[in-house]
Amino acid sequence: MCLCVFNNSISSPFAFRRASRARRASTDFTRVILQRPRACARVTRPLTTPITRAIASRAPARPHRAMDAFIVRTSAPKRPSATSTGDENAKRATTRPVWRAVDGSLLIHDDPRVEPSVKIAAFDLDETLQRTKSGAKAYMARADDFTALNEHVRRVVRALREDGYKICIFSNQGSVKGALEGARATTVRIRLERLTEELGVPFQAFCATQMNKDGKVNDPHNYRKGGDGMWSRMVRLHNGGIEPDLKACFYVGDAAGRARDHSDADIEFAKNVGIKFYTPEEMFVEGEAWKR
């Protein structure tokens, strides 16, 4: 800001000419400042006075409105807390089946969605819930060679669960032997995980992998059928402390000691436990055989 004061009383022509030149200089200087403010910044700075500085200091800062059109203001995304992430992971973990290898002679498939019950619907696996598509023996077949025994299996198992039964599988899988992390054990795991999806029903599975022979005790807990070791462990450790009502429980298996059967292990298992026994041909038919 430039302040020019002219005295109205001019005493001489020289004074008049000096005043005219000063007036023209002031006008030209103002025009330059308006046209090229940046170029004149160094010129104008010394001309500031305490009054102009005080005025400028009190003037509110003008927002850069022209630039606001190009600026997108965003807030930082909320990061999930460690607690919430842990809860989600824990929730997912609790819905996955858990595999356990026990005593060097037992594989356990434990699905946390299975609820304890006084009513147990128990099944053998090979030639009961499943058969091979190729006709090969189950202990020799690949995991993708298995299918449901017939068209009634899924319906019956689902109806039993809806009727309050806990679904359990008790199976001898001697080809695994002591190699609970080996190739045959992996095949058994894959089979049972696929079976869970095919049935649409969670279950517990107990697979005995050893047998006593030639005076050598490979199965000290009597897990192999027809012993009742797998059932005893299920009741003791895998049924929420609930004692099953044996009159309301049953077992379904193909090894019934008939002339065409490979053994009587399944019917002996049911007898030793003290529950009813059905063959697959009796259970997986039209209707509800367990209610007859």
C-alpha positions as CSV (number, residue, x, y, z in Angstrom):
1,M,0.0,0.0,0.0
2,C,1.4,3.4,-1.0
3,L,0.2,6.7,0.5
4,C,1.0,9.9,-1.3
5,V,0.0,13.3,0.2
6,F,0.1,16.4,-2.0
7,N,-0.1,19.8,-0.6
8,N,-2.9,21.9,-2.3
9,S,-0.8,25.0,-2.0
10,I,1.9,24.9,-4.6
11,S,4.2,27.9,-4.4
12,S,6.2,27.5,-7.6
13,P,6.2,25.9,-11.0
14,F,9.0,23.7,-10.0
15,A,7.0,22.4,-7.1
16,F,4.0,21.9,-9.4
17,R,6.1,19.8,-11.9
18,R,7.6,17.7,-9.0
19,A,4.1,17.0,-7.7
20,S,2.9,16.0,-11.2
21,R,5.8,13.6,-11.7
22,A,5.2,12.1,-8.3
23,R,1.5,11.6,-9.1
24,R,2.3,9.9,-12.5
25,A,4.9,7.6,-10.8
26,S,2.4,6.6,-8.2
27,T,-0.2,5.7,-10.9
28,D,2.3,3.7,-13.0
29,F,3.6,1.8,-9.9
30,T,0.1,0.8,-9.0
31,R,-0.6,-0.4,-12.5
32,V,2.5,-2.6,-12.5
33,I,1.5,-4.1,-9.1
34,L,-2.0,-5.0,-10.4
35,Q,-0.7,-6.5,-13.6
36,R,2.4,-8.4,-12.3
37,P,2.0,-8.9,-8.5
38,R,4.6,-11.7,-8.2
39,A,7.2,-9.7,-10.1
40,C,6.7,-6.7,-7.8
41,A,6.7,-8.7,-4.6
42,R,10.2,-7.6,-3.8
43,V,9.3,-4.0,-4.5
44,T,6.1,-3.9,-2.5
45,R,7.5,-5.6,0.6
46,P,9.6,-2.7,1.8
47,L,6.6,-0.4,1.3
48,T,4.6,-2.2,4.0
49,T,4.0,-0.2,7.1
50,P,3.0,-1.2,10.7
51,I,-0.6,-0.3,9.8
52,T,-0.7,-2.5,6.7
53,R,0.9,-5.4,8.6
54,A,-1.6,-5.2,11.3
55,I,-4.5,-5.2,8.8
56,A,-3.0,-8.2,7.0
57,S,-2.5,-10.1,10.2
58,R,-6.2,-9.7,11.2
59,A,-7.6,-10.6,7.7
60,P,-9.0,-14.2,7.6
61,A,-7.1,-16.7,5.4
62,R,-8.9,-17.2,2.1
63,P,-9.5,-20.9,1.4
64,H,-8.1,-22.3,-1.8
65,R,-11.5,-22.8,-3.4
66,A,-10.1,-23.3,-6.9
67,M,-8.0,-26.3,-5.7
68,D,-10.8,-27.8,-3.7
69,A,-12.3,-29.2,-6.9
70,F,-9.3,-31.3,-7.4
71,I,-8.8,-32.6,-3.8
72,V,-10.6,-35.7,-2.6
73,R,-10.6,-35.9,1.2
74,T,-11.0,-39.5,2.5
75,S,-10.7,-40.9,5.9
76,A,-8.4,-43.8,6.6
77,P,-10.2,-47.2,6.5
78,K,-10.8,-48.8,9.9
79,R,-8.5,-51.7,10.5
80,P,-10.0,-54.6,12.3
81,S,-8.9,-55.0,15.8
82,A,-6.7,-57.9,16.8
83,T,-9.6,-59.1,19.0
84,S,-12.2,-59.2,16.2
85,T,-9.8,-60.9,13.8
86,G,-9.0,-63.5,16.4
87,D,-12.7,-64.1,17.1
88,E,-13.4,-64.7,13.4
89,N,-10.5,-67.1,13.0
90,A,-11.7,-68.9,16.1
91,K,-15.2,-69.1,14.8
92,R,-14.0,-70.6,11.5
93,A,-11.7,-73.0,13.3
94,T,-14.5,-74.4,15.5
95,T,-16.6,-75.4,12.5
96,R,-13.9,-77.5,10.9
97,P,-13.6,-81.2,11.5
98,V,-10.5,-82.1,13.6
99,W,-8.4,-85.2,13.0
100,R,-6.7,-87.0,15.8
101,A,-4.3,-90.0,15.8
102,V,-4.6,-91.8,19.1
103,D,-2.6,-94.6,20.7
104,G,-0.9,-95.6,17.4
105,S,-4.0,-97.5,16.4
106,L,-7.0,-95.2,16.1
107,L,-7.9,-92.3,13.7
108,I,-10.7,-90.0,14.9
109,H,-12.7,-87.5,12.7
110,D,-14.3,-85.2,15.2
111,D,-16.7,-82.5,13.8
112,P,-17.5,-79.8,16.4
113,R,-21.0,-79.4,14.9
114,V,-21.9,-82.8,16.2
115,E,-24.0,-82.4,19.4
116,P,-24.0,-85.0,22.2
117,S,-27.0,-87.2,22.4
118,V,-28.5,-90.1,24.3
119,K,-29.4,-91.6,20.9
120,I,-26.6,-92.8,18.7
121,A,-27.1,-94.0,15.1
122,A,-23.8,-95.8,14.3
123,F,-22.6,-97.2,11.0
124,D,-19.9,-99.1,9.4
125,L,-18.2,-97.4,6.4
126,D,-17.2,-99.9,3.7
127,E,-20.2,-101.6,1.9
128,T,-22.5,-99.9,4.4
129,L,-22.5,-96.2,3.8
130,Q,-20.2,-96.4,0.8
131,R,-19.2,-98.8,-2.0
132,T,-16.5,-98.6,-4.7
133,K,-17.6,-97.6,-8.2
134,S,-15.0,-99.9,-9.8
135,G,-15.9,-102.9,-7.7
136,A,-12.4,-103.0,-6.2
137,K,-11.9,-103.9,-2.5
138,A,-12.2,-100.8,-0.3
139,Y,-8.7,-101.2,1.2
140,M,-7.2,-101.0,-2.3
141,A,-9.3,-98.3,-3.9
142,R,-8.5,-94.6,-4.4
143,A,-10.4,-91.9,-2.6
144,D,-12.3,-90.9,-5.7
145,D,-13.5,-94.4,-6.3
146,F,-16.2,-94.3,-3.6
147,T,-19.9,-93.5,-3.8
148,A,-23.0,-93.9,-1.6
149,L,-24.2,-97.5,-1.2
150,N,-27.6,-96.6,-2.7
151,E,-30.0,-93.7,-3.2
152,H,-31.5,-94.0,0.3
153,V,-28.3,-93.4,2.3
154,R,-28.4,-89.6,2.3
155,R,-32.1,-89.4,3.1
156,V,-31.9,-91.9,5.9
157,V,-28.9,-90.3,7.6
158,R,-30.4,-86.8,7.4
159,A,-33.7,-88.1,8.8
160,L,-31.9,-89.7,11.7
161,R,-30.2,-86.4,12.5
162,E,-33.4,-84.5,12.4
163,D,-34.9,-87.1,14.7
164,G,-32.3,-86.3,17.4
165,Y,-29.7,-89.0,16.7
166,K,-26.0,-88.3,16.8
167,I,-24.3,-89.9,13.7
168,C,-21.2,-92.0,14.4
169,I,-19.1,-94.2,12.1
170,F,-17.1,-97.1,13.6
171,S,-14.9,-98.8,11.0
172,N,-12.0,-101.2,10.8
173,Q,-9.3,-99.7,8.5
174,G,-6.5,-102.3,8.9
175,S,-4.7,-101.2,5.7
176,V,-3.6,-98.0,7.6
177,K,-1.8,-100.0,10.3
178,G,0.4,-97.8,12.4
179,A,1.1,-95.3,9.7
180,L,-1.5,-92.8,10.9
181,E,0.0,-90.1,8.6
182,G,0.7,-92.4,5.7
183,A,-0.9,-92.7,2.2
184,R,-3.8,-95.1,3.3
185,A,-4.6,-92.8,6.2
186,T,-4.7,-89.9,3.9
187,T,-7.2,-91.8,1.7
188,V,-9.4,-92.4,4.7
189,R,-9.3,-88.8,5.6
190,I,-10.3,-87.6,2.1
191,R,-13.1,-90.2,2.0
192,L,-14.7,-89.0,5.2
193,E,-14.4,-85.3,4.4
194,R,-16.1,-85.9,1.1
195,L,-18.7,-88.0,2.8
196,T,-19.5,-85.1,5.1
197,E,-20.3,-82.9,2.1
198,E,-22.2,-85.6,0.3
199,L,-24.5,-86.4,3.2
200,G,-24.8,-82.8,4.3
201,V,-24.6,-84.1,7.9
202,P,-21.8,-83.7,10.4
203,F,-20.6,-86.9,12.1
204,Q,-17.9,-88.4,14.3
205,A,-15.8,-91.3,12.9
206,F,-13.6,-93.7,14.7
207,C,-11.3,-95.9,12.5
208,A,-9.4,-98.8,14.1
209,T,-6.1,-99.3,12.2
210,Q,-4.4,-102.2,14.1
211,M,-5.1,-105.7,15.1
212,N,-3.6,-108.2,17.5
213,K,-2.1,-111.2,15.8
214,D,0.6,-113.8,16.3
215,G,0.8,-113.1,20.0
216,K,1.7,-109.4,19.3
217,V,-0.5,-106.8,20.9
218,N,-0.9,-104.0,18.4
219,D,-4.3,-103.0,19.6
220,P,-4.1,-102.9,23.4
221,H,-7.3,-100.8,23.8
222,N,-9.4,-103.2,21.8
223,Y,-10.5,-100.6,19.3
224,R,-10.9,-103.1,16.4
225,K,-14.4,-104.5,15.9
226,G,-15.9,-106.8,17.2
227,G,-14.3,-105.4,20.4
228,D,-16.1,-102.4,21.9
229,G,-13.1,-100.1,22.5
230,M,-14.1,-97.5,19.9
231,W,-17.6,-97.2,21.4
232,S,-16.2,-97.0,25.0
233,R,-13.9,-94.1,24.0
234,M,-16.7,-92.3,22.2
235,V,-18.9,-92.5,25.4
236,R,-16.1,-91.6,27.7
237,L,-14.5,-88.7,25.8
238,H,-16.6,-87.6,22.8
239,N,-20.2,-87.3,23.9
240,G,-20.1,-84.3,26.3
241,G,-20.3,-86.5,29.4
242,I,-23.8,-87.8,28.3
243,E,-24.4,-91.6,28.7
244,P,-26.2,-93.0,25.7
245,D,-29.5,-94.8,26.2
246,L,-28.6,-98.2,24.7
247,K,-32.2,-99.1,24.0
248,A,-32.4,-96.0,21.7
249,C,-29.1,-96.8,19.9
250,F,-28.3,-99.1,17.0
251,Y,-25.4,-100.1,14.7
252,V,-25.6,-100.8,10.9
253,G,-23.0,-103.0,9.2
254,D,-22.5,-105.6,6.5
255,A,-20.3,-108.0,8.4
256,A,-23.2,-110.0,10.0
257,G,-21.7,-113.5,9.9
258,R,-23.8,-114.6,7.0
259,A,-22.5,-117.1,4.5
260,R,-21.5,-114.4,2.0
261,D,-20.1,-112.0,4.6
262,H,-16.3,-111.6,5.0
263,S,-16.7,-111.7,8.9
264,D,-19.1,-111.2,11.8
265,A,-17.2,-108.2,13.2
266,D,-20.2,-105.8,12.9
267,I,-22.8,-107.9,14.6
268,E,-20.3,-108.8,17.3
269,F,-19.6,-105.2,17.9
270,A,-23.3,-104.4,18.4
271,K,-23.7,-107.4,20.8
272,N,-20.7,-106.4,22.9
273,V,-21.9,-102.8,23.1
274,G,-25.5,-104.0,23.9
275,I,-27.4,-102.2,21.0
276,K,-29.6,-103.2,18.2
277,F,-28.1,-104.3,14.9
278,Y,-29.3,-103.8,11.3
279,T,-27.8,-104.8,8.0
280,P,-27.6,-102.2,5.2
281,E,-30.3,-104.0,3.3
282,E,-32.6,-103.5,6.3
283,M,-31.8,-99.9,6.9
284,F,-31.3,-98.2,3.6
285,V,-34.7,-98.9,2.1
286,E,-38.0,-96.9,1.7
287,G,-39.4,-95.7,5.0
288,E,-37.9,-95.5,8.5
289,A,-36.5,-98.9,9.5
290,W,-35.2,-97.7,12.8
291,K,-38.8,-97.0,14.0
292,R,-40.1,-100.4,13.3
